[in-house]
């Protein structure tokens, strides 16, 4: 699955995007990968699938065609 990183998250990962392989293509597996690889907590990120922000607790199966983005928390202003 292709993951795109934006903002502060791209700085933390040192990447704008990467291709990863998970045993299960779920939000839970993705967040576990981000936690173990980059020490990112679900409290520190937003996950968008196909331009729609989703909750980390949602039971969503991610397909290879989905666009997955990891975003920094939004600042108000």
JOQUITA-V371637 format. One record per residue. N is the residue number from 1. RES is the residue in one letter. PHI is phi in degrees with one decimal (* if undefined). OMEGA is omega in degrees with one decimal (* if undefined). BURIAL is # if it has 24 or more other C-alpha atoms within 12 Angstrom, else .. Layout:
[[N RES PHI OMEGA BURIAL] [N RES PHI OMEGA BURIAL]]
//
This chain:
[[1 X * -179.9 #] [2 X -94.9 -179.7 #] [3 X -112.8 176.3 #] [4 X -110.2 -179.8 #] [5 X -111.3 -178.1 #] [6 X -129.8 173.7 #] [7 X 60.7 -177.7 .] [8 X -60.9 179.6 .] [9 X -65.3 175.9 #] [10 X -63.4 177.2 .] [11 X -65.9 -179.5 .] [12 X -65.2 -178.0 .] [13 X -79.3 -175.7 #] [14 X 74.4 -176.7 .] [15 X -141.1 171.9 .] [16 X -88.6 177.7 .] [17 X -162.7 174.8 .] [18 X -160.2 176.2 .] [19 X -100.8 178.6 .] [20 X -125.5 177.0 .] [21 X -121.7 178.3 .] [22 X -117.1 177.2 .] [23 X -65.4 175.9 .] [24 X -119.5 179.3 .] [25 X -86.6 179.5 #] [26 X -121.4 176.0 #] [27 X -60.5 -179.7 #] [28 X -60.3 179.0 #] [29 X -66.5 178.7 #] [30 X -64.1 -179.5 #] [31 X -66.0 175.9 #] [32 X -62.9 177.5 .] [33 X -62.6 -179.3 .] [34 X -64.4 178.4 #] [35 X -66.6 -176.2 .] [36 X -72.1 -176.4 .] [37 X -85.7 -172.7 .] [38 X -121.1 -178.4 .] [39 X 59.8 177.9 .] [40 X -90.9 177.4 #] [41 X -91.9 177.3 .] [42 X -62.5 176.5 #] [43 X -75.7 -176.6 .] [44 X -97.2 -171.8 .] [45 X -138.0 165.2 #] [46 X -118.4 177.5 #] [47 X -114.2 176.6 #] [48 X -118.2 175.1 #] [49 X -119.4 -178.1 #] [50 X 53.2 175.1 .] [51 X 70.3 178.2 .] [52 X -124.3 179.2 .] [53 X -68.7 179.9 .] [54 X -119.3 177.1 #] [55 X -84.6 179.8 .] [56 X -62.3 -178.4 #] [57 X -82.7 -179.2 .] [58 X -70.0 178.0 .] [59 X -91.1 -176.5 .] [60 X -119.7 173.9 .] [61 X -90.7 -179.5 .] [62 X -93.4 178.4 #] [63 X -98.5 179.1 .] [64 X -63.5 -178.5 .] [65 X -84.3 -178.7 .] [66 X -69.4 173.3 .] [67 X -94.0 -176.8 .] [68 X -112.6 179.7 #] [69 X -126.3 175.4 #] [70 X -111.5 -172.2 #] [71 X -118.9 171.9 #] [72 X -72.2 174.1 #] [73 X -56.6 -178.1 .] [74 X -80.3 177.5 .] [75 X -99.2 177.3 .] [76 X -83.2 178.5 .] [77 X 176.8 * .]]
//
